[in-house]
Amino acid sequence: MASTNTNRPDDGGIEAVLDEWTARVVSVLGLAPDSVDAALVLDLTRDVAHGVARPAAPLTAFLVGLAAGRAGGDSSAVRAAVDTVLALLPSGDGAGDGEP
């Protein structure tokens, strides 16, 4: 028998749930509402999960956030940290060749 999880939305509702969750987390952490580029983070974690290993994705997202915060925390700091990490990925999963 197939398991049904009524707590998980169908694919059409994922974006709404993600937006709501992100807004709640941003609020409770005292961040600016426009401080999160969810698409950028999701693209990063997808590329890392496929290019390195699935467990590397959340760890990488955390490290990018930590580095961006230490560099000022604005959108350009986040973009710079993401670009630096993407350059580490093997060809085909980002701009890099796998070498630091």
TORLUMVEX-314388 format. One record per atom (N, C-alpha, C, O): residue number from 1; residue in one letter; atom name; x, y, z. Coordinates in pm, 1 decimal, padded with zeros to 6 digits, m for minus. Layout:
residues N
PT   num   residu   atome         px         py         pz
PT   NUM        A      CA          X          Y          Z
...
END
This chain:
residues 100
PT   num   residu   atome         px         py         pz
PT     1        M       N    00084.4   m00117.0    00000.0
PT     1        M      CA    00000.0    00000.0    00000.0
PT     1        M       C    00089.2    00123.6    00000.0
PT     1        M       O    00187.2    00130.6    00074.2
PT     2        A       N    00054.9    00219.5   m00082.7
PT     2        A      CA    00132.9    00343.0   m00091.5
PT     2        A       C    00106.1    00429.1    00030.9
PT     2        A       O   m00007.2    00441.0    00077.7
PT     3        S       N    00211.0    00487.3    00080.1
PT     3        S      CA    00199.4    00576.9    00194.2
PT     3        S       C    00156.1    00714.7    00147.1
PT     3        S       O    00207.0    00765.9    00047.4
PT     4        T       N    00062.8    00773.8    00218.5
PT     4        T      CA    00022.8    00910.2    00186.1
PT     4        T       C    00056.3    00998.5    00304.0
PT     4        T       O    00026.5    00965.0    00418.7
PT     5        N       N    00117.5    01109.5    00275.9
PT     5        N      CA    00154.1    01204.6    00379.2
PT     5        N       C    00074.3    01331.4    00354.0
PT     5        N       O    00104.7    01407.4    00262.1
PT     6        T       N   m00027.3    01354.0    00435.3
PT     6        T      CA   m00112.9    01470.3    00414.4
PT     6        T       C   m00046.9    01599.7    00458.4
PT     6        T       O   m00100.8    01707.5    00433.5
PT     7        N       N    00068.0    01591.6    00522.8
PT     7        N      CA    00139.4    01712.0    00564.2
PT     7        N       C    00223.5    01770.7    00451.9
PT     7        N       O    00268.6    01884.8    00461.4
PT     8        R       N    00244.9    01694.0    00346.1
PT     8        R      CA    00326.1    01741.6    00234.2
PT     8        R       C    00235.2    01787.5    00122.1
PT     8        R       O    00144.6    01714.5    00081.8
PT     9        P       N    00258.2    01907.9    00071.0
PT     9        P      CA    00174.7    01956.5   m00038.9
PT     9        P       C    00210.1    01886.8   m00169.3
PT     9        P       O    00317.6    01828.3   m00182.9
PT    10        D       N    00117.5    01894.0   m00265.5
PT    10        D      CA    00151.1    01844.1   m00398.2
PT    10        D       C    00255.1    01937.1   m00459.4
PT    10        D       O    00285.8    02041.9   m00402.7
PT    11        D       N    00308.6    01899.9   m00573.1
PT    11        D      CA    00414.9    01980.0   m00634.6
PT    11        D       C    00374.1    02125.0   m00656.6
PT    11        D       O    00457.9    02214.7   m00647.2
PT    12        G       N    00247.2    02149.3   m00685.6
PT    12        G      CA    00200.3    02285.4   m00707.8
PT    12        G       C    00202.0    02370.3   m00582.0
PT    12        G       O    00207.5    02493.0   m00590.7
PT    13        G       N    00197.3    02307.4   m00465.0
PT    13        G      CA    00195.1    02381.7   m00339.9
PT    13        G       C    00330.3    02398.3   m00274.5
PT    13        G       O    00341.8    02468.9   m00174.3
PT    14        I       N    00432.2    02335.4   m00328.5
PT    14        I      CA    00565.5    02341.7   m00268.4
PT    14        I       C    00615.4    02485.3   m00260.2
PT    14        I       O    00669.2    02526.4   m00157.3
PT    15        E       N    00598.5    02560.7   m00365.8
PT    15        E      CA    00649.4    02697.9   m00367.4
PT    15        E       C    00583.9    02782.5   m00258.8
PT    15        E       O    00651.4    02861.1   m00192.3
PT    16        A       N    00453.4    02767.1   m00240.6
PT    16        A      CA    00382.7    02843.5   m00137.3
PT    16        A       C    00430.7    02803.8    00001.7
PT    16        A       O    00450.9    02889.7    00087.6
PT    17        V       N    00448.8    02674.4    00023.9
PT    17        V      CA    00498.0    02627.0    00153.3
PT    17        V       C    00639.3    02678.3    00177.3
PT    17        V       O    00671.9    02722.3    00287.5
PT    18        L       N    00722.6    02672.7    00074.8
PT    18        L      CA    00859.9    02720.9    00087.3
PT    18        L       C    00863.1    02870.1    00118.0
PT    18        L       O    00939.6    02914.6    00203.5
PT    19        D       N    00780.3    02947.3    00048.6
PT    19        D      CA    00773.8    03091.8    00073.8
PT    19        D       C    00729.2    03120.8    00216.8
PT    19        D       O    00786.2    03206.5    00284.3
PT    20        E       N    00626.7    03048.6    00262.5
PT    20        E      CA    00576.3    03068.9    00398.7
PT    20        E       C    00682.4    03031.0    00502.0
PT    20        E       O    00705.1    03104.5    00598.0
PT    21        W       N    00747.1    02916.4    00482.1
PT    21        W      CA    00850.5    02871.8    00575.0
PT    21        W       C    00966.2    02971.5    00579.2
PT    21        W       O    01013.8    03007.7    00686.8
PT    22        T       N    01010.4    03015.0    00462.9
PT    22        T      CA    01120.8    03111.0    00455.8
PT    22        T       C    01083.9    03239.4    00528.7
PT    22        T       O    01165.6    03293.7    00603.1
PT    23        A       N    00963.8    03288.0    00508.6
PT    23        A      CA    00919.4    03410.4    00576.5
PT    23        A       C    00918.4    03392.0    00727.7
PT    23        A       O    00956.7    03483.1    00801.0
PT    24        R       N    00875.6    03276.3    00775.1
PT    24        R      CA    00874.5    03249.4    00919.5
PT    24        R       C    01015.5    03245.2    00975.3
PT    24        R       O    01042.5    03303.1    01080.5
PT    25        V       N    01105.5    03177.3    00905.8
PT    25        V      CA    01243.6    03166.0    00953.6
PT    25        V       C    01312.1    03302.2    00951.5
PT    25        V       O    01380.9    03338.8    01046.8
PT    26        V       N    01293.6    03376.5    00843.9
PT    26        V      CA    01351.2    03511.2    00833.6
PT    26        V       C    01303.0    03596.8    00950.7
PT    26        V       O    01382.1    03668.4    01012.2
PT    27        S       N    01174.7    03589.6    00981.1
PT    27        S      CA    01117.7    03669.3    01089.7
PT    27        S       C    01175.4    03630.4    01225.4
PT    27        S       O    01219.0    03716.6    01301.7
PT    28        V       N    01175.5    03501.5    01255.1
PT    28        V      CA    01222.0    03456.4    01386.3
PT    28        V       C    01372.0    03481.3    01405.6
PT    28        V       O    01417.9    03497.3    01518.7
PT    29        L       N    01448.3    03484.7    01295.8
PT    29        L      CA    01591.8    03511.7    01305.5
PT    29        L       C    01623.8    03660.4    01298.3
PT    29        L       O    01739.9    03700.0    01309.0
PT    30        G       N    01521.1    03742.6    01280.1
PT    30        G      CA    01541.1    03887.0    01277.0
PT    30        G       C    01612.6    03937.1    01152.9
PT    30        G       O    01685.7    04036.0    01158.7
PT    31        L       N    01592.1    03869.6    01041.2
PT    31        L      CA    01654.7    03909.7    00915.6
PT    31        L       C    01560.1    03998.1    00835.5
PT    31        L       O    01438.9    03997.1    00857.3
PT    32        A       N    01615.9    04073.5    00744.0
PT    32        A      CA    01533.8    04156.0    00655.3
PT    32        A       C    01454.1    04064.5    00562.6
PT    32        A       O    01507.7    03965.5    00512.7
PT    33        P       N    01327.5    04096.3    00539.1
PT    33        P      CA    01243.4    04010.8    00454.1
PT    33        P       C    01300.0    03986.1    00314.5
PT    33        P       O    01275.8    03880.4    00256.3
PT    34        D       N    01374.1    04080.7    00260.7
PT    34        D      CA    01429.1    04064.4    00125.6
PT    34        D       C    01573.4    04015.2    00127.1
PT    34        D       O    01644.7    04027.8    00027.5
PT    35        S       N    01616.5    03959.0    00240.5
PT    35        S      CA    01756.7    03918.7    00253.1
PT    35        S       C    01786.9    03780.5    00196.5
PT    35        S       O    01902.8    03739.2    00193.6
PT    36        V       N    01685.1    03709.1    00151.8
PT    36        V      CA    01705.3    03572.3    00105.2
PT    36        V       C    01673.5    03561.0   m00043.4
PT    36        V       O    01563.1    03593.5   m00087.0
PT    37        D       N    01771.3    03514.7   m00120.2
PT    37        D      CA    01748.6    03480.4   m00260.4
PT    37        D       C    01732.5    03328.5   m00265.0
PT    37        D       O    01828.1    03254.8   m00289.0
PT    38        A       N    01609.7    03284.1   m00241.6
PT    38        A      CA    01583.5    03140.8   m00231.5
PT    38        A       C    01625.3    03066.0   m00357.1
PT    38        A       O    01679.8    02956.0   m00347.9
PT    39        A       N    01601.1    03123.0   m00473.1
PT    39        A      CA    01637.2    03055.6   m00598.3
PT    39        A       C    01787.7    03032.6   m00605.9
PT    39        A       O    01832.1    02926.6   m00650.1
PT    40        L       N    01865.8    03130.6   m00563.5
PT    40        L      CA    02011.5    03117.3   m00565.2
PT    40        L       C    02056.3    03004.4   m00473.0
PT    40        L       O    02140.4    02922.7   m00510.7
PT    41        V       N    02000.5    02999.8   m00352.7
PT    41        V      CA    02037.6    02895.8   m00256.4
PT    41        V       C    01992.6    02758.6   m00305.5
PT    41        V       O    02067.1    02661.2   m00293.9
PT    42        L       N    01872.4    02750.2   m00359.8
PT    42        L      CA    01824.2    02621.7   m00410.2
PT    42        L       C    01906.3    02573.3   m00529.5
PT    42        L       O    01934.6    02454.1   m00541.1
PT    43        D       N    01944.2    02664.2   m00617.0
PT    43        D      CA    02029.8    02626.3   m00730.0
PT    43        D       C    02166.0    02577.5   m00680.7
PT    43        D       O    02218.8    02478.0   m00730.2
PT    44        L       N    02221.8    02648.1   m00583.2
PT    44        L      CA    02350.2    02607.1   m00525.7
PT    44        L       C    02340.6    02467.4   m00466.6
PT    44        L       O    02423.3    02381.1   m00496.1
PT    45        T       N    02239.7    02445.2   m00383.1
PT    45        T      CA    02229.8    02315.2   m00317.7
PT    45        T       C    02202.1    02203.2   m00417.3
PT    45        T       O    02249.8    02091.3   m00398.9
PT    46        R       N    02126.1    02231.5   m00521.9
PT    46        R      CA    02103.6    02131.2   m00626.7
PT    46        R       C    02235.4    02093.0   m00693.3
PT    46        R       O    02266.0    01975.0   m00710.2
PT    47        D       N    02313.6    02195.4   m00731.2
PT    47        D      CA    02439.7    02169.4   m00800.6
PT    47        D       C    02538.4    02094.6   m00712.0
PT    47        D       O    02609.2    02005.6   m00759.0
PT    48        V       N    02543.2    02130.2   m00584.4
PT    48        V      CA    02633.3    02061.1   m00491.5
PT    48        V       C    02585.5    01917.9   m00468.1
PT    48        V       O    02666.3    01825.1   m00467.0
PT    49        A       N    02455.7    01899.5   m00449.6
PT    49        A      CA    02402.4    01765.0   m00427.4
PT    49        A       C    02432.5    01673.3   m00544.5
PT    49        A       O    02464.2    01555.9   m00525.0
PT    50        H       N    02422.7    01725.7   m00665.9
PT    50        H      CA    02447.7    01644.1   m00785.1
PT    50        H       C    02595.9    01632.9   m00817.3
PT    50        H       O    02639.7    01531.1   m00871.0
PT    51        G       N    02673.8    01735.5   m00785.5
PT    51        G      CA    02814.8    01736.3   m00822.1
PT    51        G       C    02908.5    01680.6   m00716.8
PT    51        G       O    03020.8    01641.0   m00748.0
PT    52        V       N    02863.2    01677.4   m00592.2
PT    52        V      CA    02948.2    01629.4   m00482.6
PT    52        V       C    02878.4    01511.6   m00415.1
PT    52        V       O    02911.6    01395.8   m00440.2
PT    53        A       N    02782.7    01542.1   m00330.2
PT    53        A      CA    02702.8    01441.4   m00260.7
PT    53        A       C    02584.7    01512.2   m00196.9
PT    53        A       O    02595.0    01628.8   m00158.8
PT    54        R       N    02473.3    01442.9   m00185.4
PT    54        R      CA    02354.1    01506.1   m00128.8
PT    54        R       C    02378.8    01568.2    00007.8
PT    54        R       O    02335.4    01680.9    00031.4
PT    55        P       N    02447.7    01498.2    00099.8
PT    55        P      CA    02468.1    01558.8    00231.6
PT    55        P       C    02555.0    01684.8    00228.8
PT    55        P       O    02554.2    01762.6    00324.2
PT    56        A       N    02628.5    01704.9    00121.7
PT    56        A      CA    02712.2    01824.8    00111.5
PT    56        A       C    02629.6    01950.2    00086.1
PT    56        A       O    02676.6    02060.9    00112.1
PT    57        A       N    02508.0    01934.9    00036.1
PT    57        A      CA    02425.9    02050.9   m00000.5
PT    57        A       C    02388.7    02139.1    00118.5
PT    57        A       O    02415.6    02259.2    00114.2
PT    58        P       N    02327.7    02085.0    00225.0
PT    58        P      CA    02293.1    02173.5    00336.7
PT    58        P       C    02416.0    02228.1    00408.3
PT    58        P       O    02416.1    02342.6    00453.5
PT    59        L       N    02519.3    02147.6    00418.4
PT    59        L      CA    02642.8    02195.0    00481.0
PT    59        L       C    02702.5    02310.1    00401.3
PT    59        L       O    02747.5    02409.2    00458.6
PT    60        T       N    02702.7    02297.0    00270.3
PT    60        T      CA    02755.0    02403.2    00184.4
PT    60        T       C    02671.5    02529.6    00197.4
PT    60        T       O    02726.5    02639.6    00203.3
PT    61        A       N    02539.9    02515.5    00201.9
PT    61        A      CA    02453.0    02632.8    00217.9
PT    61        A       C    02483.9    02704.2    00348.9
PT    61        A       O    02489.5    02827.1    00352.9
PT    62        F       N    02504.0    02628.3    00455.1
PT    62        F      CA    02539.6    02688.5    00583.6
PT    62        F       C    02672.5    02762.4    00573.8
PT    62        F       O    02684.0    02876.1    00619.5
PT    63        L       N    02772.4    02698.6    00514.8
PT    63        L      CA    02904.8    02760.4    00503.8
PT    63        L       C    02901.9    02885.7    00417.3
PT    63        L       O    02969.3    02984.0    00448.3
PT    64        V       N    02824.8    02883.3    00309.7
PT    64        V      CA    02809.4    03002.2    00225.1
PT    64        V       C    02746.2    03114.8    00305.9
PT    64        V       O    02790.3    03229.5    00297.4
PT    65        G       N    02643.6    03083.2    00384.0
PT    65        G      CA    02580.1    03184.3    00467.8
PT    65        G       C    02674.7    03240.5    00571.9
PT    65        G       O    02676.0    03361.0    00597.2
PT    66        L       N    02753.6    03153.8    00631.9
PT    66        L      CA    02852.2    03197.5    00730.5
PT    66        L       C    02955.0    03290.0    00666.6
PT    66        L       O    02985.8    03396.3    00720.5
PT    67        A       N    03007.6    03249.6    00552.1
PT    67        A      CA    03106.9    03332.0    00481.8
PT    67        A       C    03046.6    03464.6    00437.5
PT    67        A       O    03110.1    03569.2    00450.6
PT    68        A       N    02925.7    03460.9    00385.5
PT    68        A      CA    02860.1    03584.3    00340.7
PT    68        A       C    02835.3    03677.4    00458.4
PT    68        A       O    02853.6    03798.6    00446.6
PT    69        G       N    02793.9    03622.3    00571.0
PT    69        G      CA    02772.1    03703.8    00689.9
PT    69        G       C    02899.2    03771.5    00736.8
PT    69        G       O    02897.6    03888.4    00775.5
PT    70        R       N    03007.9    03698.9    00733.5
PT    70        R      CA    03136.7    03756.2    00774.4
PT    70        R       C    03186.4    03860.7    00675.7
PT    70        R       O    03267.3    03946.6    00710.8
PT    71        A       N    03137.7    03853.2    00551.9
PT    71        A      CA    03179.5    03949.0    00448.7
PT    71        A       C    03082.2    04066.3    00437.5
PT    71        A       O    03088.2    04142.8    00341.2
PT    72        G       N    02994.6    04080.5    00533.0
PT    72        G      CA    02902.7    04193.7    00532.3
PT    72        G       C    02757.1    04155.8    00523.1
PT    72        G       O    02670.1    04232.9    00563.6
PT    73        G       N    02729.3    04038.4    00470.5
PT    73        G      CA    02594.0    03986.1    00469.1
PT    73        G       C    02499.7    04039.8    00363.6
PT    73        G       O    02382.2    04003.3    00362.1
PT    74        D       N    02547.9    04125.3    00275.5
PT    74        D      CA    02458.6    04177.1    00171.9
PT    74        D       C    02451.8    04079.5    00054.5
PT    74        D       O    02522.1    03978.5    00052.1
PT    75        S       N    02366.7    04111.0   m00042.0
PT    75        S      CA    02345.6    04018.7   m00153.8
PT    75        S       C    02472.0    03995.8   m00235.8
PT    75        S       O    02490.6    03887.5   m00291.3
PT    76        S       N    02558.5    04095.6   m00244.1
PT    76        S      CA    02682.8    04075.6   m00320.0
PT    76        S       C    02776.9    03980.9   m00246.5
PT    76        S       O    02852.1    03907.6   m00310.7
PT    77        A       N    02774.5    03980.9   m00114.1
PT    77        A      CA    02857.0    03887.5   m00036.9
PT    77        A       C    02806.7    03744.8   m00055.0
PT    77        A       O    02885.9    03651.2   m00066.1
PT    78        V       N    02675.4    03728.9   m00058.1
PT    78        V      CA    02617.5    03596.3   m00081.3
PT    78        V       C    02654.1    03548.1   m00221.1
PT    78        V       O    02698.4    03434.5   m00238.1
PT    79        R       N    02635.8    03633.7   m00320.8
PT    79        R      CA    02666.2    03597.0   m00459.8
PT    79        R       C    02813.2    03559.1   m00474.2
PT    79        R       O    02845.5    03461.9   m00542.4
PT    80        A       N    02902.9    03635.4   m00410.4
PT    80        A      CA    03046.2    03605.9   m00418.6
PT    80        A       C    03077.4    03470.2   m00355.9
PT    80        A       O    03155.9    03393.0   m00410.9
PT    81        A       N    03016.5    03441.1   m00241.9
PT    81        A      CA    03040.1    03312.3   m00176.8
PT    81        A       C    02986.5    03197.6   m00262.0
PT    81        A       O    03052.1    03094.2   m00275.3
PT    82        V       N    02868.9    03215.1   m00319.0
PT    82        V      CA    02810.8    03112.3   m00406.1
PT    82        V       C    02900.1    03089.9   m00527.8
PT    82        V       O    02929.1    02975.7   m00563.6
PT    83        D       N    02943.1    03197.4   m00590.6
PT    83        D      CA    03029.1    03184.8   m00709.0
PT    83        D       C    03159.6    03114.0   m00676.2
PT    83        D       O    03209.1    03034.3   m00755.8
PT    84        T       N    03215.3    03142.8   m00559.3
PT    84        T      CA    03339.5    03077.9   m00517.1
PT    84        T       C    03319.5    02927.3   m00502.7
PT    84        T       O    03403.5    02848.5   m00546.0
PT    85        V       N    03208.5    02888.3   m00442.0
PT    85        V      CA    03179.7    02746.0   m00423.8
PT    85        V       C    03150.1    02678.4   m00557.1
PT    85        V       O    03198.4    02568.1   m00582.7
PT    86        L       N    03071.6    02743.4   m00641.8
PT    86        L      CA    03039.9    02683.3   m00771.8
PT    86        L       C    03165.1    02658.6   m00854.9
PT    86        L       O    03169.6    02564.7   m00934.5
PT    87        A       N    03266.2    02741.9   m00836.9
PT    87        A      CA    03391.9    02723.8   m00910.6
PT    87        A       C    03463.9    02595.9   m00869.0
PT    87        A       O    03550.1    02547.0   m00942.0
PT    88        L       N    03429.8    02541.4   m00753.0
PT    88        L      CA    03491.3    02416.9   m00706.0
PT    88        L       C    03429.6    02292.3   m00767.8
PT    88        L       O    03490.9    02185.6   m00768.3
PT    89        L       N    03308.8    02306.1   m00819.7
PT    89        L      CA    03237.9    02189.5   m00871.6
PT    89        L       C    03299.7    02139.9   m01001.4
PT    89        L       O    03352.5    02218.2   m01080.4
PT    90        P       N    03292.6    02009.3   m01022.5
PT    90        P      CA    03341.2    01954.3   m01149.1
PT    90        P       C    03264.9    02014.9   m01266.6
PT    90        P       O    03150.1    02056.5   m01250.8
PT    91        S       N    03326.0    02020.1   m01381.5
PT    91        S      CA    03261.3    02074.4   m01501.9
PT    91        S       C    03127.1    02007.3   m01523.5
PT    91        S       O    03111.3    01887.0   m01502.9
PT    92        G       N    03031.6    02087.5   m01565.1
PT    92        G      CA    02897.5    02037.0   m01587.8
PT    92        G       C    02803.3    02069.3   m01474.4
PT    92        G       O    02682.0    02071.0   m01495.3
PT    93        D       N    02854.9    02095.4   m01353.2
PT    93        D      CA    02769.2    02127.0   m01239.5
PT    93        D       C    02786.3    02269.9   m01193.3
PT    93        D       O    02720.5    02313.2   m01098.6
PT    94        G       N    02872.1    02341.9   m01257.6
PT    94        G      CA    02899.3    02479.7   m01220.9
PT    94        G       C    03002.1    02531.5   m01317.4
PT    94        G       O    03026.5    02470.5   m01421.4
PT    95        A       N    03061.3    02640.9   m01285.2
PT    95        A      CA    03157.6    02701.1   m01376.5
PT    95        A       C    03297.4    02644.3   m01360.4
PT    95        A       O    03384.0    02668.5   m01444.5
PT    96        G       N    03320.8    02569.1   m01253.7
PT    96        G      CA    03458.0    02530.7   m01221.8
PT    96        G       C    03501.3    02398.3   m01277.9
PT    96        G       O    03426.1    02329.2   m01346.6
PT    97        D       N    03624.6    02364.4   m01247.0
PT    97        D      CA    03683.0    02238.5   m01292.4
PT    97        D       C    03712.6    02144.8   m01176.3
PT    97        D       O    03778.7    02042.4   m01193.8
PT    98        G       N    03663.0    02180.3   m01056.3
PT    98        G      CA    03685.5    02095.0   m00941.4
PT    98        G       C    03808.8    02129.8   m00862.4
PT    98        G       O    03831.2    02072.8   m00755.6
PT    99        E       N    03888.5    02220.6   m00910.6
PT    99        E      CA    04010.2    02260.3   m00840.3
PT    99        E       C    03986.6    02390.9   m00766.5
PT    99        E       O    03922.4    02481.0   m00820.5
PT   100        P       N    04037.2    02403.4   m00643.5
PT   100        P      CA    04022.2    02529.0   m00569.7
PT   100        P       C    04099.3    02641.6   m00632.1
PT   100        P       O    04096.6    02753.8   m00581.4
END
